[in-house]
Amino acid sequence: MEKIVGLCKRRGFIFQSSEIYGGLQGFWDYGPLGTELKRNVRNSWYDNMITNHDELTVLEGAPRAFSMVGIESSIIMHPQVWKCVGHYDLFHDMMVDCKGCKSRFRSDHIIVVTAFKGETPVACASYMPNDENPHLSKTKMKKLEKKAEPRDNIQSFNLNAYLKKLAECELTEVPEELVASCPACNGPLTDPREFNLMFKTIIGALSGEEG
């Protein structure tokens, strides 16, 4: 990913928004080549889905022929719109925070590798797969293998599935060697909680109904 980002910057495809002033996470600016690429992708999609759509032919799986038209609406809408379509209540990820380094992770991105003796978990370690670290480190794996006997098994779960597995084992107290830790610093993690992906926008000079 770092190589792709570096290439995009050198060739002028895409940059982090306001990068020279510290940057804004999650926002991007398109350079000359990035602007042309984005336009080409958008135009190709629009031509395929809208302009060249055959409204006289019944497509496979469709109950009847239908037409396709384009509309453009504002992304800023009345809060009740987002409430009615379910985004306000349902548009969220399960997140965990590290109590040590304060990093935040999606809980389904944290992989917990667990050693079992039969159906009983005896040790675990956490990591996040990526280009630099596609597998659990050898050091952590050796610690797991010491806890498990050769005939026992070692399984991988995401954090959500792992917590469900622990609940199925009906453990009243989770031993320290079974506590899933931060993949960055091995610190303790908070319980997964809903993190709403919508963010508040203020329109006008005043907030609330007055705005």
C-alpha positions as CSV (number, residue, x, y, z in Angstrom):
1,M,0.0,0.0,0.0
2,E,2.9,2.4,0.8
3,K,4.3,1.8,-2.7
4,I,1.0,2.6,-4.3
5,V,0.5,5.7,-2.2
6,G,4.0,6.9,-3.1
7,L,3.4,6.3,-6.8
8,C,0.1,8.2,-6.7
9,K,1.9,11.2,-5.1
10,R,4.8,11.2,-7.5
11,R,2.6,11.0,-10.5
12,G,0.1,13.5,-9.3
13,F,-2.9,11.1,-9.0
14,I,-4.1,11.7,-5.5
15,F,-3.0,13.5,-2.3
16,Q,-4.2,13.6,1.3
17,S,-6.5,16.7,1.7
18,S,-4.7,19.7,3.1
19,E,-1.5,17.6,3.4
20,I,1.0,20.4,3.5
21,Y,-0.9,21.9,6.5
22,G,-1.1,18.6,8.5
23,G,-3.7,16.8,6.4
24,L,-7.2,15.5,7.1
25,Q,-7.7,11.8,7.6
26,G,-10.3,10.3,5.2
27,F,-10.3,13.2,2.7
28,W,-8.5,13.3,-0.6
29,D,-7.6,15.7,-3.4
30,Y,-7.1,14.6,-7.0
31,G,-4.2,15.9,-9.0
32,P,-4.3,16.3,-12.8
33,L,-3.9,12.6,-13.7
34,G,-6.2,11.6,-10.8
35,T,-8.9,14.0,-12.0
36,E,-8.8,12.5,-15.5
37,L,-8.8,8.9,-14.2
38,K,-11.8,9.7,-11.9
39,R,-13.7,11.3,-14.8
40,N,-13.0,8.3,-17.1
41,V,-14.2,5.8,-14.5
42,R,-17.3,7.8,-13.7
43,N,-18.1,8.4,-17.4
44,S,-17.6,4.7,-18.2
45,W,-19.9,3.6,-15.4
46,Y,-22.6,6.2,-16.4
47,D,-22.5,5.3,-20.0
48,N,-22.8,1.6,-19.2
49,M,-25.5,1.9,-16.6
50,I,-27.5,4.8,-17.9
51,T,-26.8,6.0,-21.4
52,N,-26.5,2.6,-23.1
53,H,-29.1,0.8,-21.0
54,D,-31.5,-1.2,-23.1
55,E,-35.0,-0.4,-21.7
56,L,-36.7,-2.7,-24.2
57,T,-35.0,-5.9,-23.2
58,V,-35.9,-7.9,-20.1
59,L,-32.5,-8.6,-18.3
60,E,-31.8,-12.0,-16.8
61,G,-33.4,-12.1,-13.3
62,A,-35.4,-9.0,-13.8
63,P,-39.3,-9.3,-13.7
64,R,-39.7,-6.9,-16.6
65,A,-38.0,-4.3,-18.7
66,F,-37.1,-1.1,-16.9
67,S,-35.6,2.3,-17.7
68,M,-32.5,3.9,-16.0
69,V,-32.2,7.6,-15.5
70,G,-29.6,9.8,-13.8
71,I,-30.2,12.1,-10.8
72,E,-27.9,14.2,-8.7
73,S,-28.9,15.1,-5.2
74,S,-27.2,16.8,-2.2
75,I,-25.3,14.6,0.2
76,I,-26.3,17.0,3.0
77,M,-29.9,16.1,3.9
78,H,-32.4,16.7,6.7
79,P,-31.5,14.4,9.7
80,Q,-34.9,12.7,9.4
81,V,-33.9,11.3,5.9
82,W,-30.9,9.4,7.4
83,K,-33.1,8.3,10.3
84,C,-35.8,6.9,8.0
85,V,-33.4,5.0,5.7
86,G,-31.6,3.4,8.6
87,H,-28.2,5.0,8.4
88,Y,-28.5,6.8,11.7
89,D,-29.3,3.7,13.7
90,L,-27.6,1.0,11.7
91,F,-24.6,2.5,9.9
92,H,-21.9,1.6,12.3
93,D,-18.8,-0.6,12.8
94,M,-17.8,-2.5,15.9
95,M,-14.6,-0.9,17.2
96,V,-12.2,-1.5,20.0
97,D,-9.6,0.9,21.6
98,C,-6.3,0.0,23.0
99,K,-6.0,1.2,26.6
100,G,-2.2,1.5,26.2
101,C,-1.3,3.1,22.9
102,K,-4.9,4.5,22.3
103,S,-5.1,3.0,18.8
104,R,-8.5,2.2,17.5
105,F,-9.3,-0.9,15.4
106,R,-12.3,-2.5,13.8
107,S,-12.9,-5.6,15.8
108,D,-13.5,-7.8,12.8
109,H,-10.0,-6.8,11.5
110,I,-8.2,-8.1,14.5
111,I,-7.3,-11.8,14.1
112,V,-7.0,-13.9,17.2
113,V,-5.0,-17.1,16.9
114,T,-6.0,-19.5,19.7
115,A,-4.6,-22.8,21.0
116,F,-7.1,-25.3,22.1
117,K,-6.9,-28.4,24.2
118,G,-10.0,-30.2,23.0
119,E,-12.8,-27.5,23.2
120,T,-11.0,-25.5,25.9
121,P,-8.9,-22.5,24.8
122,V,-5.5,-22.4,26.5
123,A,-3.7,-19.4,24.9
124,C,-4.2,-16.7,22.3
125,A,-2.3,-14.0,20.4
126,S,-3.6,-11.1,18.3
127,Y,-2.4,-9.6,15.0
128,M,-3.7,-7.7,12.0
129,P,-2.8,-9.2,8.5
130,N,-1.3,-6.8,6.0
131,D,1.5,-6.7,3.4
132,E,4.3,-6.5,5.9
133,N,2.8,-8.9,8.5
134,P,0.6,-11.5,6.7
135,H,1.0,-14.1,9.4
136,L,1.4,-14.2,13.2
137,S,4.9,-13.6,14.3
138,K,7.1,-16.7,15.1
139,T,7.6,-15.5,18.7
140,K,3.9,-15.4,19.4
141,M,3.3,-18.7,17.7
142,K,6.0,-20.4,19.8
143,K,4.3,-19.1,22.9
144,L,1.0,-20.7,21.7
145,E,2.6,-24.0,20.9
146,K,4.1,-24.2,24.4
147,K,0.6,-23.9,25.9
148,A,-0.8,-26.6,23.5
149,E,0.2,-30.2,23.3
150,P,1.1,-31.6,19.8
151,R,-2.2,-33.3,19.3
152,D,-4.2,-30.1,20.1
153,N,-5.2,-27.6,17.5
154,I,-4.6,-23.9,16.8
155,Q,-7.4,-21.9,15.1
156,S,-7.8,-18.4,13.8
157,F,-10.8,-16.2,14.5
158,N,-11.6,-12.5,14.1
159,L,-12.1,-10.8,17.5
160,N,-15.9,-10.9,17.3
161,A,-16.0,-14.6,16.6
162,Y,-13.3,-15.3,19.2
163,L,-15.3,-13.5,21.9
164,K,-18.4,-15.5,20.9
165,K,-16.3,-18.7,21.2
166,L,-15.2,-17.7,24.7
167,A,-18.8,-17.2,25.7
168,E,-19.7,-20.6,24.4
169,C,-16.9,-22.1,26.7
170,E,-18.8,-20.5,29.6
171,L,-15.7,-19.1,31.2
172,T,-16.6,-17.1,34.4
173,E,-13.1,-15.5,34.5
174,V,-10.9,-15.2,31.4
175,P,-7.3,-16.1,32.2
176,E,-4.6,-13.6,31.3
177,E,-3.3,-15.8,28.5
178,L,-6.7,-15.8,26.8
179,V,-7.2,-12.0,26.8
180,A,-7.0,-10.7,23.3
181,S,-4.5,-7.9,23.1
182,C,-3.7,-4.9,20.9
183,P,-2.0,-6.0,17.7
184,A,0.2,-2.9,17.8
185,C,1.6,-2.9,21.4
186,N,0.0,-5.9,23.1
187,G,-1.9,-3.6,25.4
188,P,-5.4,-4.4,26.8
189,L,-8.4,-3.7,24.6
190,T,-11.8,-2.3,25.4
191,D,-14.9,-4.3,24.7
192,P,-16.2,-3.9,21.1
193,R,-18.8,-1.2,20.8
194,E,-20.8,0.4,18.1
195,F,-19.0,3.3,16.3
196,N,-21.5,5.3,14.1
197,L,-19.9,6.2,10.8
198,M,-22.2,9.2,10.3
199,F,-20.9,12.6,11.3
200,K,-22.7,15.8,12.3
201,T,-22.7,18.7,9.8
202,I,-23.7,22.3,10.7
203,I,-25.4,24.3,8.0
204,G,-25.3,28.0,8.3
205,A,-23.9,30.2,11.1
206,L,-26.0,28.7,13.8
207,S,-26.4,25.0,14.9
208,G,-29.6,23.3,15.8
209,E,-33.1,24.2,14.5
210,E,-32.1,27.9,14.3
211,G,-29.6,27.1,11.6
